[in-house]
Amino acid sequence: MKDRTKIIKYVYLSLFALICLYLLYFNLFQSRQIASNSYNRRLRESGGNVIRGSILDKNGDVLVKSAKYKAGVKRTYVYPRYFSHVIGYSSANYGSSGIEALYNKELMSSNDTIEGLRSKINDYYIKGNDISLTLDRSLQVYASDQLRGKKGSIVVLRPDTGEILALVSKPDFDPSGIQNNWDNLINDKKSPLLNRASEGLYAPGSIYKLIMTSSILKNNLQNNEIECTGEVNVDGYIIKDSDGKAHGKVTLSDALKYSCNSYFIKQGLELGNNNLYTEAGKFKLNKKFQTDIRVSGSIFPSNTDKRSIAQQSIGQGEVLITPIHAAMIAAAIANDGVMMQPYVVKSIIGSENKVIKEFKPKQTGRIIDKNTADTIKAMMIEVVNSGTGTRAKVSKVTVAGKTGTAEVAGDKKSHAWFVGFAPAENPKIAIAVLIENGGGGGSAAAPIASKVLKKAIGIK
């Protein structure tokens, strides 16, 4: 009888502990999304006399604003398509997305409590809080124009802070037309509502060789010279180098510069699944990281067969990554091995331009030591100086980078990638460029990266 009583007691204690853990998780990670949900009835009722606040870029340029008219309140998107994915939309019928959703509560409330009470008593409108972003309007517009007519993404970050300066996803949409164009948007096969920058998952191709390089250095395999004949036979499965080109005897530096598949496949087989999986985890694949936009988790599967290991060693197979994560990896190398948490909201501003809350940079952790970061950085400089990334060069500035050409299923062209940073000696800008079915990373993505880097650094 006593044993049964003890069992029942432990069951109830366990259930109570689980409830406490859930409530803790809810308050830490889910409460903002629930409170800010556009369908939150309490929020709608409390904000009935509030004109939705404005959204500004880092320099104070107005991106979104609201005004009261006889017919009601009108929300105006000043640069409608350029910021459609990151700012999102706000619709009474279809809810909200982006910053409009996550900061719905702040936009629909005022920090001036007394004025809020007066407005309810006397039945007049007051303005909600404004949201200031880290985005640079001119850079966002310029980067977006570089992808006109294409599908893909460009992400620009500050390596030392994680501030998102540009977040482009193509195709885009007009948030002011959501109400009348919803059915067309959700049925469009090009998926214009998908934020490819943060939620699109793609095979990274050869940009993944940066993580492979880190693993090779960690395991002291950098002195291995490997013969490249233009292809590798892995249990009867042939994987070729680009155009079947044979690189001869190559070192790690040469392999990264010329993006030699054979080298990284043979080193990957030497390292084995455990080392590769661990290194992927260090760079935050298979893990969630906190940010103020929705981000899909990048994937590195734990496969032990040689064919899978060979493919994953060159960023193919089942390896998937988001463009924002690719930019974070480049930024971590630029930042001496420390990865910063990306963020897009700079501050919340109340009445009389008073800053209610300001958001500070946060580290996700040290990914690699400074010596490893410096070694990879030097190799990335050579990629741009004389390797596959020469078209990413910027006049009078040293650029470090890595190209990627990720094969896709079917007869479609490969995805084109470029990741990098500049100036390499004192990095201020990190970038990831992805062009869906764009072809070669060096020919399609690198030239766009060059233009955006030049604009971001301020070179005329």
C-alpha positions in Angstrom: 0.0 0.0 0.0 2.8 2.4 0.9 4.6 1.6 -2.3 1.5 2.4 -4.3 1.1 5.7 -2.4 4.7 6.6 -3.2 4.2 5.8 -6.9 1.0 8.0 -7.1 2.9 10.8 -5.2 5.8 10.7 -7.7 3.4 10.7 -10.7 1.6 13.8 -9.4 5.0 15.5 -8.6 6.2 14.7 -12.1 3.1 16.1 -13.7 3.4 19.2 -11.6 7.0 19.6 -12.7 6.1 19.2 -16.3 3.4 21.9 -16.0 5.9 24.3 -14.4 8.5 23.6 -17.1 5.9 24.3 -19.8 4.8 27.6 -18.2 8.4 28.6 -18.0 9.0 27.8 -21.6 5.8 29.6 -22.6 6.8 32.8 -20.8 10.3 32.7 -22.1 9.7 31.8 -25.8 6.0 31.8 -26.7 4.4 34.7 -24.8 5.4 37.4 -27.2 4.0 35.5 -30.2 0.7 34.9 -28.5 0.4 38.4 -27.1 1.3 40.0 -30.4 -0.9 37.8 -32.5 -3.1 39.9 -34.8 -6.1 37.7 -33.9 -5.7 38.4 -30.1 -9.1 39.9 -29.3 -7.9 41.6 -26.1 -5.2 43.4 -28.1 -7.7 44.5 -30.8 -10.1 45.9 -28.2 -7.4 47.6 -26.2 -6.0 49.2 -29.3 -9.4 50.4 -30.6 -8.5 54.1 -30.3 -4.8 53.7 -31.2 -3.5 54.6 -34.7 -0.9 51.9 -35.5 2.7 53.2 -35.0 5.2 53.8 -37.7 8.2 51.6 -38.7 11.5 53.3 -39.4 14.9 52.4 -40.9 18.1 52.8 -38.9 18.4 56.4 -40.1 14.9 57.4 -39.2 13.4 57.1 -42.7 9.7 56.2 -42.5 9.0 52.8 -44.1 5.5 52.3 -42.9 3.0 54.8 -41.4 -0.7 55.1 -40.5 -3.1 58.0 -40.7 -6.7 58.7 -39.7 -9.2 59.5 -42.5 -12.9 59.9 -42.6 -13.2 56.3 -43.9 -11.0 55.0 -41.1 -7.3 54.4 -40.5 -5.1 53.8 -43.6 -1.8 51.9 -43.3 0.7 53.1 -45.9 3.8 51.1 -47.0 6.1 53.7 -48.4 8.4 51.2 -50.1 5.9 48.4 -50.5 7.8 45.6 -52.2 11.2 46.3 -51.0 10.5 45.5 -47.3 7.5 43.1 -47.8 9.0 40.1 -46.2 10.9 41.6 -43.2 8.2 44.1 -42.3 5.3 41.9 -43.4 1.7 43.0 -43.6 -1.2 43.7 -41.3 -4.7 42.7 -42.3 -7.9 42.5 -40.4 -9.0 39.5 -42.5 -5.6 37.7 -43.0 -3.7 38.5 -39.9 -0.1 39.7 -39.9 3.4 38.7 -40.7 7.0 39.9 -40.1 7.6 42.8 -37.8 4.0 43.8 -38.1 3.1 40.5 -36.4 5.9 40.1 -33.9 5.6 43.7 -32.6 1.9 44.0 -33.1 1.4 44.8 -29.4 3.9 47.6 -29.3 2.6 49.2 -32.5 -1.0 49.1 -31.2 -0.3 50.6 -27.8 1.1 53.8 -26.3 3.6 54.3 -23.6 1.7 57.4 -22.4 -0.8 55.8 -20.0 -2.5 59.0 -18.9 -3.0 60.1 -22.6 -4.3 56.7 -23.3 -7.0 56.9 -20.6 -7.9 60.4 -21.8 -8.3 59.3 -25.4 -10.7 56.5 -24.3 -12.8 58.8 -22.1 -13.0 61.6 -24.7 -13.1 59.3 -27.7 -10.2 60.4 -29.8 -7.2 58.7 -31.4 -3.6 58.5 -30.2 -0.6 57.2 -32.0 1.0 53.9 -31.1 4.7 53.3 -30.5 7.1 53.4 -33.4 9.6 50.6 -34.3 13.1 51.5 -35.4 14.9 48.8 -37.4 18.6 48.1 -38.1 17.8 48.0 -41.8 19.4 50.6 -44.1 16.7 51.8 -46.5 19.0 52.7 -49.4 21.0 49.4 -49.1 17.8 47.3 -48.9 16.4 49.0 -52.0 19.7 48.7 -53.9 20.2 45.0 -53.0 16.6 44.2 -53.9 17.1 45.8 -57.3 20.1 43.5 -58.0 17.7 40.5 -57.8 15.0 41.9 -60.0 13.5 39.2 -62.2 15.2 36.5 -60.2 14.3 34.1 -57.3 16.6 34.2 -54.3 17.9 36.2 -51.4 20.5 38.7 -50.2 21.4 39.1 -46.5 23.8 41.7 -45.2 24.9 41.8 -41.6 27.3 43.6 -39.4 29.7 40.9 -38.2 30.5 42.5 -34.8 26.9 43.2 -33.8 24.6 40.9 -35.8 22.6 43.9 -37.0 20.7 43.0 -40.2 21.3 45.8 -42.7 19.5 44.3 -45.6 17.2 41.2 -45.9 16.0 40.6 -49.4 13.7 37.9 -50.6 12.5 37.5 -54.2 9.9 37.3 -55.6 8.2 39.8 -53.3 4.7 41.2 -52.9 2.9 44.4 -52.2 1.7 44.3 -48.5 -0.8 47.0 -49.2 -2.6 44.7 -51.7 -3.0 41.7 -49.4 -6.7 42.4 -48.9 -7.6 42.2 -52.6 -4.9 39.8 -53.8 -4.7 37.1 -51.1 -6.0 34.2 -53.2 -3.5 34.9 -56.0 -0.6 35.2 -53.6 -1.2 31.9 -51.8 -1.8 30.1 -55.0 1.2 31.5 -56.8 3.7 28.7 -57.6 6.6 31.1 -57.1 5.7 31.4 -53.4 6.0 35.2 -53.1 4.9 35.1 -49.4 7.8 32.9 -48.4 10.7 34.8 -46.8 13.5 32.9 -48.6 16.1 34.8 -46.6 15.2 33.3 -43.3 12.8 30.4 -44.0 14.0 29.1 -47.3 16.2 25.9 -47.0 18.7 25.2 -49.7 21.6 22.9 -50.3 24.7 25.0 -49.5 27.0 23.4 -52.1 30.6 24.6 -51.8 30.0 27.4 -49.3 29.8 24.4 -46.8 33.5 23.9 -47.4 34.1 26.7 -44.9 32.8 24.4 -42.2 34.7 21.5 -43.6 37.9 23.6 -43.5 37.3 24.3 -39.8 36.9 20.5 -39.1 40.1 19.7 -41.1 42.0 22.3 -39.1 40.6 21.1 -35.8 41.6 17.5 -36.6 45.1 18.5 -37.9 44.5 17.1 -41.4 45.5 20.4 -43.1 48.9 19.0 -44.2 47.4 16.2 -46.2 48.1 16.6 -49.9 45.5 14.9 -52.0 45.6 13.9 -55.6 42.6 15.2 -57.6 41.9 13.4 -60.9 38.7 15.3 -61.5 36.4 12.7 -59.9 36.0 10.5 -56.9 34.5 6.9 -56.9 32.7 6.2 -53.6 31.4 2.7 -53.6 30.6 2.9 -57.3 29.1 6.4 -57.0 31.0 8.9 -59.1 31.2 12.5 -57.9 32.9 14.9 -60.3 34.7 18.2 -59.8 33.4 21.2 -61.7 33.6 20.3 -65.4 35.5 17.2 -64.5 38.6 19.3 -64.0 41.6 17.6 -62.4 43.5 19.8 -60.0 46.4 17.4 -59.4 48.0 17.4 -55.9 46.2 20.0 -53.8 46.6 21.4 -50.3 43.8 22.7 -48.1 44.4 26.3 -49.3 44.3 25.3 -53.0 41.3 23.1 -52.5 39.3 26.0 -51.0 40.5 28.5 -53.6 39.5 26.3 -56.5 36.6 24.6 -54.7 38.0 21.1 -55.3 35.3 18.5 -54.6 37.7 15.6 -54.6 39.8 17.0 -51.8 36.9 17.7 -49.5 35.3 14.4 -50.2 38.4 12.4 -49.3 39.0 14.5 -46.2 35.4 14.1 -45.2 35.7 10.3 -45.5 38.8 10.5 -43.4 37.0 12.6 -40.7 33.9 10.4 -40.6 30.3 11.2 -39.6 31.0 11.9 -35.9 33.5 14.7 -36.6 31.4 16.2 -39.4 28.2 16.1 -37.4 29.9 17.7 -34.4 31.4 20.5 -36.5 28.0 21.2 -38.1 26.5 21.6 -34.7 29.2 24.0 -33.6 28.2 26.2 -36.5 24.5 26.0 -35.3 23.1 23.5 -37.9 20.4 21.3 -36.3 20.0 24.0 -33.7 17.6 26.9 -33.1 18.9 30.4 -32.5 17.0 33.3 -31.0 16.2 36.3 -33.3 13.3 38.7 -33.9 12.3 37.2 -37.3 11.1 33.7 -38.1 14.1 31.4 -39.1 14.0 27.8 -40.3 16.5 25.5 -38.7 19.4 24.4 -41.0 19.9 20.7 -41.3 23.0 18.4 -41.2 21.8 14.7 -41.0 23.7 12.0 -39.2 24.4 9.5 -41.9 27.2 6.9 -41.6 27.3 5.4 -45.1 30.2 6.6 -47.3 28.0 8.0 -50.2 26.1 10.3 -47.8 29.3 11.4 -46.1 30.9 12.2 -49.5 27.9 14.3 -50.6 27.6 16.1 -47.3 31.3 17.0 -47.3 30.6 19.2 -50.3 27.3 20.6 -49.0 25.1 18.3 -51.0 22.8 15.4 -50.2 20.5 16.2 -47.3 22.4 19.2 -46.0 20.1 22.3 -46.0 20.8 25.9 -44.9 19.0 29.3 -44.9 20.6 32.4 -46.5 20.6 34.2 -43.2 22.5 31.3 -41.5 25.0 31.3 -44.4 25.6 35.0 -43.7 26.0 34.3 -40.0 28.7 31.7 -40.7 30.6 34.2 -42.9 30.1 36.9 -40.2 31.4 34.5 -37.4 34.7 33.9 -39.4 35.0 37.7 -39.9 34.4 38.3 -36.2 37.3 36.2 -35.0 35.2 33.1 -34.5 32.4 34.6 -32.5 28.9 34.3 -33.9 26.5 37.1 -33.1 22.7 36.8 -32.8 21.1 38.4 -35.9 18.4 41.0 -35.1 16.4 43.6 -37.1 14.6 45.7 -34.4 16.8 48.4 -33.1 14.5 50.1 -30.6 10.9 50.9 -29.6 10.1 54.6 -29.6 7.2 56.1 -27.7 5.6 59.6 -27.6 7.9 62.6 -27.9 10.5 60.3 -29.6 11.3 58.7 -26.2 13.2 55.4 -26.5 11.2 52.9 -24.5 13.4 50.0 -25.2 16.7 49.6 -27.0 18.0 46.2 -28.2 21.7 45.4 -27.7 24.0 42.9 -29.6 24.1 39.4 -28.2 26.5 36.5 -28.8 25.4 33.1 -29.7 28.8 31.9 -28.7 32.4 31.3 -29.8 32.2 29.0 -32.8 35.9 28.6 -33.5 39.1 30.1 -32.0 40.7 33.2 -33.4 43.6 31.4 -35.0 41.3 29.1 -36.9 39.2 32.1 -38.0 42.3 33.9 -39.2 43.5 30.9 -41.2 40.1 30.5 -42.9 39.9 34.2 -43.5 43.3 34.2 -45.3 42.1 31.3 -47.5 38.9 33.2 -48.3 40.9 36.2 -49.4 42.7 34.0 -51.9 39.4 32.6 -53.2 38.5 36.2 -54.3 42.0 37.3 -55.3 42.7 34.4 -57.6 40.2 31.6 -57.1 36.6 30.9 -58.0 35.4 34.2 -56.5 37.3 36.8 -58.5 34.1 38.5 -59.7 33.4 39.5 -56.1 36.3 41.9 -56.0 35.7 45.5 -55.0 38.1 48.2 -56.0 40.5 49.4 -53.2 39.0 46.9 -50.7 40.1 43.4 -49.8 37.2 40.9 -50.0 37.1 37.5 -48.4 34.6 35.0 -49.7 33.5 31.6 -50.9 31.4 30.6 -53.9 29.0 27.8 -54.1 27.2 25.9 -56.9 24.6 23.6 -55.4 23.1 21.0 -57.6 19.3 20.5 -57.5 17.1 17.6 -58.5 15.9 17.2 -62.0 17.1 19.2 -65.0 17.1 22.5 -63.3 20.2 24.7 -63.1 22.2 24.7 -59.9 21.6 27.3 -57.1 24.3 30.0 -57.1 25.8 31.1 -53.8 28.4 33.6 -52.5 29.2 34.3 -48.9 31.9 36.7 -47.7 32.9 39.9 -45.9 34.8 43.1 -46.3 37.1 44.8 -45.7 38.8 41.6 -44.9 41.4 43.2 -42.6 38.7 45.0 -40.5 35.3 43.4 -41.5 32.4 45.8 -41.4 30.0 43.9 -43.7 29.1 40.2 -44.1 27.0 39.0 -47.0 25.2 36.0 -48.4 23.8 35.9 -51.9 21.6 33.1 -53.2 20.1 32.9 -56.7 17.8 30.0 -57.2 18.7 28.0 -60.3 21.2 30.8 -61.1 24.0 28.5 -62.3 27.6 29.0 -61.1 28.2 30.8 -57.8 31.3 32.5 -59.2 29.6 33.8 -62.4 26.1 34.6 -61.0 26.2 35.3 -57.3 29.7 36.8 -56.9 29.2 39.9 -59.2 26.0 40.8 -57.2 27.9 40.4 -53.9 30.6 42.8 -55.3 28.0 45.5 -56.1 26.2 45.2 -52.7 29.4 45.1 -50.7 30.5 48.3 -52.6 27.3 50.0 -51.8 27.3 48.9 -48.1 30.9 50.0 -47.5 30.1 53.3 -49.2 32.5 53.2 -52.2 31.3 55.3 -55.1 
